[in-house]
Amino acid sequence: EVRWLGLLMTLLMGCGAAFGAMNTMYQAVVGRTRELATLRALGFSRGSVLWAILLEAVLLCAAGGVLGCLISIPLAGWELKTMSVKSLAEVTFRLQVGPELLVKGFLLSLVLGVAGGLLPAWHGTRTSVVEALRQV
């Protein structure tokens, strides 16, 4: 069924998006090692720094989710037609974009933000303050 194919594509593209978010956040954490160490030296706990990095990842993915929803709205009602070679019958698919689907897509972007930001955030809080300040 077409629905299962769509779910499989969502899963595969979601994994790719999570890895992309993870790569972006790793680069952001590595590039700001000194700033994160400074926050730790000022007395911020590892947990608060972790939540700050994770919040950044979720906000970036939320912005991407909103943009994706806005791009998908004009596609509502489009019809895709294909021809079956064996039966010579025409098969038509109508794209439906409703409020429920938009909410699911946005929530999926938030979940992917957490999945893609958790490991980089954890890695960013595990660096020793003295070690991080020496790297610069």
C-alpha positions in Angstrom: 0.0 0.0 0.0 1.1 3.5 -0.7 0.8 4.5 3.0 3.5 2.0 4.0 5.8 3.3 1.4 5.3 6.8 2.7 6.0 5.7 6.2 9.2 3.9 5.1 10.3 7.0 3.3 9.5 9.1 6.4 11.6 6.8 8.5 14.6 6.9 6.2 14.5 10.6 5.6 14.0 11.2 9.4 17.1 9.2 10.1 19.0 11.3 7.6 17.6 14.5 9.1 18.6 13.4 12.6 22.2 12.6 11.5 22.3 16.0 9.7 21.1 17.8 12.8 23.6 15.8 14.9 26.5 16.8 12.5 25.5 20.4 12.6 25.3 20.4 16.4 28.6 18.6 16.8 30.2 21.4 14.7 28.5 24.1 16.7 29.6 22.5 20.0 33.2 22.0 18.8 33.3 25.5 17.5 32.2 26.9 20.9 34.2 24.8 23.3 35.7 27.9 24.9 32.3 29.5 25.4 30.9 26.3 26.9 33.9 26.0 29.2 33.4 29.7 30.3 29.8 29.0 31.2 31.0 26.0 33.3 33.7 28.2 34.9 31.1 30.8 35.8 29.2 28.2 37.7 26.6 26.9 35.3 26.0 23.2 35.9 26.5 20.5 33.2 22.8 20.0 33.2 22.0 23.7 32.4 24.6 23.8 29.6 23.2 20.5 28.2 19.7 21.9 28.2 20.9 25.1 26.5 22.6 23.1 23.7 19.6 20.8 23.4 17.2 23.8 23.3 19.2 25.3 20.4 18.9 22.1 18.5 15.2 21.8 19.0 14.7 25.5 18.1 16.6 25.0 14.9 14.6 21.9 14.0 11.4 23.7 14.9 12.2 26.5 12.5 12.9 23.9 9.8 9.6 22.2 10.7 7.6 25.4 10.3 9.3 26.1 7.0 8.5 22.6 5.8 4.9 23.0 6.8 4.7 26.3 5.0 6.2 24.8 1.9 3.8 21.9 1.9 0.6 23.9 2.2 0.6 25.0 -1.5 1.0 21.3 -2.5 -2.4 20.4 -1.1 -4.7 19.0 -3.7 -2.0 18.2 -6.3 -2.7 15.1 -8.3 -0.1 12.6 -9.4 -1.0 10.3 -12.2 0.7 7.1 -13.4 0.0 4.4 -15.8 0.1 0.7 -15.0 1.9 -1.2 -17.7 0.2 -4.5 -17.1 -3.4 -3.4 -16.9 -3.1 -0.1 -18.8 -5.1 1.5 -16.0 -4.4 5.0 -14.8 -3.7 5.4 -11.1 -4.2 8.8 -9.5 -2.9 10.0 -6.1 -4.1 13.2 -4.6 -1.8 14.9 -2.0 -3.8 15.9 1.1 -2.2 18.3 3.5 -4.5 18.9 6.5 -4.0 20.4 10.0 -3.5 16.9 11.5 -0.7 16.1 9.1 1.0 19.6 9.6 1.0 19.0 13.4 2.4 15.5 13.0 5.1 16.9 10.7 6.0 19.7 13.1 6.1 17.3 16.1 8.3 15.0 14.1 10.8 17.8 13.5 10.9 18.5 17.3 11.6 14.8 18.0 14.3 14.8 15.4 15.8 17.9 17.0 16.0 16.1 20.3 17.4 13.0 18.7 20.0 15.0 16.7 21.0 17.3 19.6 21.2 15.0 22.6 24.6 13.4 21.8 26.3 16.6 20.8 24.9 18.3 23.9 26.1 15.5 26.1 29.5 15.5 24.5 29.8 19.3 24.9 29.2 19.0 28.7 31.7 16.2 29.2 34.8 18.2 28.3 36.8 19.4 31.3 36.8 23.1 31.9 40.5 23.4 32.2 41.1 21.2 29.1 38.6 23.2 27.1 40.2 26.6 28.0 43.7 25.2 27.2 42.6 24.3 23.6 42.3 27.9 22.6 
